[in-house]
């Protein structure tokens, strides 16, 4: 701590929250306790543990355990706060991951949407690969985008803090990714 830095003069924030939680069973219990007809949609962010030896299994396990608790799932391969997670945006790794997650969804939560959350730092070639995999796998949607690692043009004294940058500095980059995906 601290894990959040406000960059007021840049209209931005940097966070290094990561995927802090008490584990899938604790989340499952909380979601079941909150389930009632008047609730809004519940989305589950699927991610891997930072020390995982089988990241795909982590995504599949969370979806499987929370299949009855969520209305949709997001495969997060773009958090800058989990070392190596963004490597899962590489074509072969992403194809295998999405295939495994969709198979788990089809078995445990048929018809519930699965989205993919991307980083705004992808090259044109990487973005084409990602979109082609999503189209081939018939993923339900793309979340464009997560936070960025770039620090171009920042003025704040917090500009060099580790973590993901959000806010005005990522707006054009994120919008360009969204435009290209569309």
Secondary structure, DSSP 8 states (H G I E B T S, - for coil): ---EEEEGGGTEEEE--TT--S-HHHHHHHHHHH--TT----EEEE---TT-S-HHHHHHHHHHHHTTT-SEEEEE---TTSTTGGGGGSHHHHHHHHHHHHHHHHHHSTT-EEEEEE-TT--HHHHHHHHHHHHHHT-SEEEE---B---TT--STTTT-SSEEEEHHHHHHHHHHHHHH-
